[in-house]
Amino acid sequence: MDGEGGSSGLAKSAAVKLSEMGERTKQLGTAMRDPHQQRRIILVIVCVALLLDNMLYMVIVPIIPDYLADLEIEQSEHVHVVMHSNTSANSTSQDKSNKDNLDIQIGILFASKAILQLLVNPLSGTFIDRVGYDIPLLIGLTVMFVSTCIFAFGENYATLFMARSLQGLGSAFADTSGIAMIADKYTEEAERSKALGIALAFISFGSLVAPPFGGVLYEFVGKRVPFIVLACICLADGLMLLTVIKPFSNRTRENMPVGTPIYRLMIDPYIAVVAGALTVCNIPLAFLEPTIANWMETTMHSSQWEMGLTWLPAFFPHVLGVYITVKLAAQHPNLQWFYGAVGMVIIGASSCTVPACKTFGQLIAPLCGICFGIALVDTALLPTLAFLVDVRHVSVYGSVYAIADISYSVAYAMGPIVAGQIVHSLGFVQLNLGMGLVNVLYAPALLLLRNVCQMKPSYSERDNLLDEAPQGLYDTIKMEERRAKKKGYSSAGNCLSVDENGFDPFRAQRSLSEESSGPECT
C-alpha cells in the first residue's frame, strides 16, 4: 500500500511539474507573439551576431602573426644549406626577405575579409531585399560558424586565408541583414536610434575586447580555444534565431515589397554623402590598427601587454559617444548631421595628435578621441540611412545597409595593405596628419543633410489599407491579403504623383501597380 501511495504521489508531482512547464511554454509563446517582446529578442540575436563577427575580425590580431612566424621557423629548420664564408651576410639578407614576405602575407590575410565582404555586399543587399532579413542572417551565422571552426583547426597559411575570406562572406550577410532587421522592426526614429546605438556598442565591445581575449587564451591554452569558444556562441545564436524567428516557416514571400535597386541608392546624393562619411571616419581606426604596434615598439619601447591593450580603454568613450548621441538625437533629431560633423572634427584632431605622444598613457587620450568621434558619426548617420530610404525610396533596408557595410569594408580593406606602404614611404606622422586632415575637410559635406528631417515620408499604400501601426517589411503581405478580399476597391491609392522629395514611391513596385485596373498617373 505504501508503495502504491508513493508511486501515486510521484505521478501527481510529475503531472504538476508537467503542467507548470506547459504553462511556462504557453507564456513564452504568448510573449513571442507580442511584437514588442519579439523585437527585443531579435535585437539580442542581432547584437550577439555583430559581437561575434567583430570579435572574430580582431581576435586574430595577437594570434595569427605569431602563429605564422612559428610556422615559418619550423619550415626553415627543415632546410639545411652548406654554409660558406659569407654565410652571415646571406643569412641576414634572407631573414629580412622572409620577414618582409611574412608581413605582406599577414597584411593580405587581414584584408581578405574586408575585400570579399566588399565584393559580396552588392549581391547580398539585393538578396536580402528579395527574401527578407531572417534567412540571410541565418546564412551569415552558418558561414561564420564554419569559418571559425576552420580557423581553430587550420594549420597552414592557405587554410587560414580561406577561413578569413569565408568570414567576409558570412559578414556580408549577417551584418547587413542584422542592421536592416533592426531598422525594420524599430520604425520610430527615437527607438531606431537607440536600438542601432546598442548594436554599435556591441560592435565596439567585440572589436576592442577581442585582442586581449585572444591573446590571453592563445598564450595559456593554445590557438584553438579562442575560436572554439566563438564557434559555440555562434552556434547558440543560430539556434536561438531558428527557435524565435523561424525563418523557414510558411510565409508568403512573393508578395514582399520590391526594394529600390542598390545602384539607384548609390547615386542618391544624400546616401552618397553618408556613405562617404562612414568610410572617411573609419580610416584612422583601420589604418592605425596594423601600424601602431610597430610605431609604439620603435618610439616608446612599449611592452607586449601595452601593445595588446592599446585599444581597450577606447571602448568606454565609444559607449559614451553612443549614449550621448542617442540622447541628443531624441531631443534634437534635426541635428543628426551636426553630431556627425562634430564627430569627424574630433576624429581629425585626435588623429593629428597621435604622433606627438611619447608614452603609453599619453597615447590613450587621442585613441579614445578617435573612438568617441566614430561613435558620434556612426550613431548619428546609420539611422539617417533608414530615414532617407523611408522618405525617398521604398522602406526596405537590405541594400542601403549593404552600402553602409561597403563603406566600412573600403576602409578596412585598404588599411592592412595601404597603411604599411604609406608609413614606409612617407612616415607615421604624415599618415596621421593626412587622415586627420581628410576627416576635418569632409565634415562640412554633412551640411547637405541639414534639411533631411524636413522631408515628409513618401505616400504609402499601407496608410490606406492597414489599420494597425506600421510593422516594417511584411506590411505589404497584409496589404495583399486585404486587397484579395476586398472587391471593387478604388485604385486611387495607386494613382500618386511624385512627392515633394523627388521620388515616385511606387516606381520600384511597378509590378504591384499593374495589378490595379486604374490608370497610371502622369
N, C-alpha and C positions, 0 to 999 in steps of 0.2 A: 504493500500500500504506500509506504514511504517513497519507494522508487517511482511509483506512478505519479505521486504528488509532486516529486521533484522534477520529473520529466514534463509534467503539465505546467509547472512554474517556469521552466526553461522555455517551453513553447510560447507561453504568454509573453515572457520577456523578449524573446526573439521577434514576436509579432509586433510588440510595441516599438522596438528599435526599427523594424522594417517600415512601420507606419511613420515614425519620425523622419526616417531617411526619405520616404516618399514625399512628405510634406516639404522637407528642405529642397528636394529636387523640383517640386512644383513651384516653390517660392523663387528658386533660381531661374526656372523657365519663365515665370511671370516677370522677374526683373530683366531678363534678357529681351523680353518683348517690349519693354519700356525704352523708347528711343534715347532718353537721356542717360539711362544706365548703360545701354549698349554702346553709345558713342564714347563713354568714359573707358569702357573696356577696350574698345578699338584704339583709343588714344594710348593706352598702356601697351597694347600689342605693337603699335607702330613705333612708339618710343623705344621699346626693347630692340626692335629690328634696327633702328637707327643707331642705337648704342652699340649693338654687335658689329654693325658694318664699320663704324669708326674705330672701334677697338681693334678689329681685325686689320684695319688700314694702318694703325700706328703701332700695334703690338710687335710687329716685325722689326721696328727700328733698332732696338737693342739686341735682337736675336740674330737676324739674318746676316748682317756684316761679319759678326764674329764667327758664325757657323760656316759661312762661305770661306772665310780666311783659314779656318781649321781644315776644311776640305782641300784647300789649295796646298797647305803644308803637307797633308797626308799624301796627296798626289805627287808632290815634288820629292818626297822621301823615297818613292819607288824608282826614281830615276838616278842612276849612278853614272857620272861622267868622269873620265880621266882628267885630272887637273894638271894644268901646265903652269908655267911660271907667272903668267898673267891672270891666273885664276881669280885673284882677289878683285881686280877691276871688272872682269867679266861677270863675276858673281854679283857685285854691287849694281852693275847696269841691268842685269837680269832681274834682280829683286825689285828695282824701281819700275821696270817694264811690267812685271807681274802685278805690282800694286796699282799702277795706272789702269791696267786691264780690269782688275778687280773692282776699282772704283766705277769704271764705266758699266760693268755688269750690274753692280748694285744700283746705279742710277737708272738703268733701263728696267730692272726688276721693279723698283719702286714706282716708276712712271707707267708701267704697263697697265696697271689697274685703271688709272685715270684715262689713259689713251683708249682702251677698249670701251670704257664707260662713255667716253665722248663719242665714239663711233656708233654705239648701240642706242644711245638715248633718243635720237630722232625716230627710230623704229619702235622703241619701247613706248614712247609717248603716244604714238598713233595706235599701238596695240591696246594700251590702257584705255584710250578714249573709246575704242570699239567694244571691249569686253567688260569694262568696269575696273574696279580697283583691287578687289579681293584676290582673284586668280593671279594677276601679275605679282601681288605681294607674296603669295604662296610660292610662285615660281622663283622669285628672288631669294626667299628664305631657303628653299631647297638647294639652289645653286650655291648659296653661301655656306650651307652645311657641308656640301660636297667639297668645296674649295678649302674649307677649314680642316677637314679630315685629310686632304691631300697635303696641306701644309704640315700637319702633325707627323705624317709618315714619309714625306718626301725626303730623299737623301742625296739629291743632286740638283744642279742649277736648272736643268730643263724641267724637272718636275715642279720645282718651286715657282718657276716662271709661269707654268701652266696654271698652277693654283692661284697665283696673283692675278692673272688675266681672267680666270673664271670668277674671281671675286668682283672684278669690274663688271662682268656680265650680270651677276646677281644684283649688284648695287644699282645698275641701270633700271632694273625692275622694282626692287624693294624700296629704294629711296624715293623714286618718283611717285610710285603708286601710294606709298605711305603718306607723304606730304599732301598729295592730291586728295587722299581719302579724308584727312583731317580738314582740309579746306571745304570738302563737300559736306561733311557732317556738321561742321560749325558754320552756319550761314550768317549769323550776326557778326558784324565786324569786330566788336569788342571781344566776344568769345573766341573768334577765329584767331585774333592776335595773341590772346592768352594761350590757346592750345598750341599754336605754332611756336610760341616762346618756350613752352615746356619741352616741345620736341627739340628745339635748338639747344636747350640746356642739356638734354641727354646726348646730343651730338658732341657738345663741348666736353662733357664729362668723359665720354668714350675716347675722344681724341687725346685728352690730357692725362687721363689715368692709365691708359694702355701701356705707354713705355715703361713706367715703374712696375706695373703689374707683370708685364712680360719679362722685364729684366730680372726681377727677384725670382720668379718661378724658373726661369732659364738657368739662373746661377745655382739654384739649390736642387731642382728636381729634373732638369733637362729640357730639351726643346719641345717635346711632345705635349707636356702637361698643359701649358697655356692654351694651346689650340684645342685640346680635348675639352677643356672647361668651356671655351667659347662654343664649340660644336654642340655640347649638351644644352647650353642655354638656347642656342638657335633651334634645336630640335623641340625643346619645350615651347618656344614661342610659336613654331609652326603648328604644333598640336593644339595649342590654345586658339590659333586662328581657325583651324578646322572645326573645333568644337563650338566656338562662339559665332563666327560669321557664316560658316557652312558654305563655302564658295561654290560648291558643285550642286547646291540644291536646285530644284526645278524652278527656274525663273525665266521669264520671257526676256531674252536678250536682243532679239531682232528689233524691238520697239524702243531701244535705248536711244537717247538723243545723239545726233551726229555732231561731234565736236568740230571746232574750227581747225582746218589743217595747220600743221605746225609751221609750214613755210609762211602762211599768212600772219601767224602770230609773230614770227621773227621780224617781219617788215613793219609791224606796228611800232611807231616811233616811241610810244610810252614804254612798251615792253622792252624794246631795244635799249632804252636808257637804263632801265632797272637791271637788265642782264649785264650790261657793261659795268655798272656799279658793283654787282656781285663778283664779277671777275677781278676788277681792279682792287677791291678791298681785301680779297683773299690772297693776292700776290705776295705781300710781305710774309704772311704765315707760310705759304707754300715754298717760297724761296729761302726763308731762314731755316726751316726745319732740316734740310740736308746740308747746310753750310755752317750753322752757328756752332756746332760742337767742335769742329776743327779750329774755328776762329777763337773760341774760348780756350782751347788747349794751347794755342800758339801765343795769344796775347796775355792771358791771365793765368795760365798754367793750372787750369781747373782740374779737379779730381773727377773720377768716373761718376761718383754719385751726384756731383754738381751738374755734370752734363746730362745725366739721366733725369734729374728733377728740374731741368731748366724751365719747362712749360707748365709744370704742375701748379705753381702759385697763381698762374694766369686764369685758372678755372673760376676762381671766386669773383674777380672783376667781370668775367664774361657773364656769369649768372646775374651779377648785379646790373650789368648793362641790359640784359633781357628783362629783368624785373622793372627797371626804370622806364624802359621804352614801352612796355605793356601798360604801365600806369599812365604815362603821358599820352599814349595813343587813345586810351579810354576817355581822357578828359579833353584832348585836343586832336581828334582824328584827322583834321585838315592839315596838320603839320608833320605828317609822316615823312614827307620829302626832306623837311628841315632836320629831323632826327638823323636821317641817313647822311645828309651833308655834314652835320657836326661829327658823326662817327668817322667819316672819311678824313676830315681835317685832323682828328685825334690820331687816326692811324698814320697819317703822313708825318705829323710832328713826332710821334713815338718812334717811327722807323728811322727818322733822321738822327735821333739821339742815341740809337743803339751803338754805333761805333765809338761814341765818346765814353762809354762805360769802361771802367778799369777793374772792377771787382764783380763777383757774382751777385752781391747784394744790390749794387747799382744797376745791374742788368735786369733785375726783376721788374723794376718800375716801367721801363719802356715796353717790355714784353706784355705786362699787364695792360698798358695803354693800348697796344695793338689789339689784344683780345677784347677789351672793353669796347673799342671802336667797331670791331667786327660784329659784336653783339648788337650794337645800335643799328648798324646798316642792315643786317640780316633780319632782325625782328621788325624793323620798320618796313622793309621792302618786300619780304615774302608775302605778307597779307595783301600788299598793294597789287601784286601779280594776280591774285584771285579776284580782287575787286575790279581790276581792269578787264578781266575776262567776263565778269558779271555784267559790266556796263557797256562793253564794246563788242563782245563776242557771245558765243554760246557757253552756258555755265557748265562746262566740262573741263576738268583741270589737269588731265594727264599730260597734254602737250605743253602747256605753259610751265608746269613744274619740271618737265623734261628739259625745257630751255634753261631753267634755273640750274638744274643739275649739269647741263653742258657748260654753263658759266663757271661753276666750281671746278669742273673737270679740266677746263682750259688752263686754269691757274696751276692745278696740281699735276697736270701732265707736263707742263713746262718746267716746273720747279726743280725736280731732281736732275733734269738734263741740262737746262739752260743756266741755272743759278751757279753751278760749279764752274762753267765756262766763263761766265761774267766775272766771278771772283778771280779766276786765274788770269784773265786778260786785263781787267780794269781795277780790280781790288774790292775788298769787302766794304770799304767806306763808300765807294762810288755806287755799289749795288744798293745800299740802304738809302743813300741820298736820291737816287733815281726812283726807287719805289715810293719814297715819301713824297717826292715832287709830283709823280703821276696821280697819287691819291688826292693831293690838295688841288691840283688843276682840274680833276674830274668832278669835284664836289659841286661847282656851280652848274653843271649839267643837270643836276637834280631839280633845279628851278623849273624845268619843263614839266615837272609833276605837280606844281603848286596848285593847279586848278582841277586836279583829278577828282577830288572829293565833291566838286560842284557838279560833276556829271550825274545824270539820273540813270537808274538801271533801265536797260532795254526792255521794251514791252515784251511780255512773255505770255504764251498761251496758257500756262498753268494758272495765271492770275484769273483767267476766265473760267477754267474748267475744274480747278481744285478748290475745295472748301477749306481744307486744313492748311496749316503753315507749311512753307517750303521744306522739303526733306532732302533736297540735293539731287544727286544724279538720277535716281529712279522715279522722279516725279512724272516723267514722260510715259512710263509704263502705266501709271494710274490714269494719266490723261487719255491714253489709247483705249484703256478698258472702258472709260466713260464714253468715249467717242463711239465705241462699238455698240454700247447700249442705247445711246441717245440717237433718235431718228429725226431727221429733218431739222437739225440744229443749223443756225445761221453760220455761214462760213466767213462772217466778217472778222472773226478772230484771226484769220489767216491773211486778211487783206490789210496790211500795215504799211505805212510809209516808212521811209528811212528815218531813224530817230535823230535827236539833236546831237548825238555823239558821233554821227557819221557812219552808223552801222545798221545794216538791214538784219534784224535778229533772226529771220527765217531763211536767209540766203543759204546758210550752211545746212539747212534742213529741208531742201527743196523736195526731197522725196516724200516728206510728210505733207507738204503743201499740195502736191499733185493729187493726193487722195481726196482733197476737197473739191466740190463742184463749183465753187466760186471763182471768179476771175482773179488774175493776179493784179497787184497794184502797180501802177506806173507813176 
